[in-house]
């Protein structure tokens, strides 16, 4: 009994150290600890699940999928494990298998509205990556119909619009997203890529003309798009900012 108590204390200490290492992104140390635990307790769910998550974060999707499947053997109805497996399969470009995982998770009756919207967006992303773009756009719209402010659905729907040549519609969405999260690099990059499309700068001007625009706002947009390669377009916006306010320091 004393030996069992000591072993349990050692296990708890090891798990605590592994979690702390994960928080510090010292994944190699965490993996070593979890591997040791699994040599002693092969079905230890927390260790298996955290290995799956570590490999997912490290984009080692094959390893991640292996551990998510192993975890599901222990706990087959765990929705987080099902979603995690879907994410790993998506990383492996096995998009329809990923969509199937998300669909299985979506059937859980106790889902929150937020998680349901997230899963539907993930399914849309999987269809889009698989080349089924019309289906994906319809799925994005179904999410936005219930929640028009859903950031991830808006973001990926805007990319789909741009890819289908609807540059103006994509710009509207990316500008809206930029207003709500001006420091988000992904949004900044996608806005820049959209402005660089044929006619993109003129369509951006058209959007800006619909609201009062200051020299500072133009200079900010110029900075945003310049950082991601839209140098010529940024120069035009800087020039327009100077016309509005010749002594503007930027």
Number of C-alpha atoms within 10 A of each C-alpha: 6 7 8 9 10 11 12 12 12 12 14 12 12 17 18 13 15 23 20 15 17 18 11 10 13 14 20 12 15 26 21 12 19 22 15 14 18 15 10 9 12 13 16 15 18 13 25 26 21 21 24 29 24 22 20 23 14 12 14 16 23 15 17 28 25 16 26 26 19 19 25 19 12 14 14 12 13 12 19 13 24 23 23 23 28 29 25 28 23 22 18 16 15 16 23 17 17 27 24 16 22 26 19 16 22 20 11 12 7 8 13 10 11 10 12 19 22 19 21 21 27 26 26 28 26 27 21 20 16 15 12 13 18 14 14 25 21 13 22 27 18 17 22 19 11 11 15 12 13 17 17 17 26 23 19 22 26 26 22 21 17 19 14 12 14 14 24 22 15 27 25 17 21 23 19 17 20 19 10 11 13 15 11 11 14 11 20 24 19 21 28 28 17 28 23 19 15 11 12 20 23 13 19 18 12 12 15 16 10 8 8 7 12 14 20 17 14 22 21 18 21 23 20 22 25 18 14 16 14 22 16 14 20 24 16 14 23 22 17 16 23 18 12 15 13 11 9 13 8 11
